[in-house]
Amino acid sequence: MSNPVSEMRRRRTFAIISHPDAGKTTLTEKLLLFGGAIQMAGSVKSRKAARHATSDWM
């Protein structure tokens, strides 16, 4: 188990704030992909799209 203090110093928190339909979820997917948290990034599209965004839970 890692040291909690070093784990806290390693992390960064930020917020993405904008108007509806501005691409926040798609941006979040790209950040998760480039950060190595997910293997494949989706995007928010119409309901019939084959690949949806992982972080779009609503």
C-alpha positions as CSV (number, residue, x, y, z in Angstrom):
1,M,0.0,0.0,0.0
2,S,1.4,3.4,-0.9
3,N,1.8,6.3,1.4
4,P,-1.4,8.5,1.6
5,V,0.5,11.7,1.6
6,S,2.5,10.9,-1.5
7,E,-0.7,9.7,-3.1
8,M,-2.4,13.1,-2.4
9,R,0.5,15.0,-3.8
10,R,0.4,12.9,-7.0
11,R,-3.3,13.8,-7.8
12,R,-4.7,16.9,-9.4
13,T,-8.3,18.0,-9.3
14,F,-9.9,20.4,-11.8
15,A,-13.4,21.2,-13.1
16,I,-14.7,21.6,-16.7
17,I,-17.5,24.1,-16.7
18,S,-19.4,25.3,-19.8
19,H,-22.9,25.6,-21.2
20,P,-24.9,22.4,-22.2
21,D,-23.8,20.6,-25.4
22,A,-20.3,22.2,-25.3
23,G,-18.4,18.9,-25.4
24,K,-17.5,18.4,-21.7
25,T,-18.1,14.7,-21.8
26,T,-16.2,14.2,-25.0
27,L,-13.3,16.2,-23.5
28,T,-13.5,14.1,-20.3
29,E,-13.3,10.9,-22.3
30,K,-10.2,12.2,-24.1
31,L,-8.5,13.1,-20.9
32,L,-9.3,9.7,-19.4
33,L,-7.9,8.0,-22.5
34,F,-4.7,10.0,-22.6
35,G,-4.2,9.5,-18.9
36,G,-4.5,5.7,-19.3
37,A,-7.7,5.4,-17.2
38,I,-9.7,3.9,-20.1
39,Q,-8.7,2.0,-23.2
40,M,-11.2,3.4,-25.8
41,A,-12.8,6.9,-25.8
42,G,-16.3,7.4,-27.0
43,S,-18.3,10.5,-27.7
44,V,-21.8,11.8,-27.1
45,K,-23.8,11.3,-30.3
46,S,-27.3,10.3,-31.2
47,R,-29.0,7.4,-29.5
48,K,-28.3,5.1,-32.4
49,A,-24.5,5.6,-32.3
50,A,-22.6,2.3,-31.7
51,R,-20.0,3.7,-29.2
52,H,-21.1,5.9,-26.4
53,A,-19.0,7.8,-23.9
54,T,-18.0,5.8,-20.8
55,S,-18.3,8.8,-18.5
56,D,-21.8,9.8,-19.8
57,W,-23.9,8.1,-17.2
58,M,-27.0,10.2,-17.3
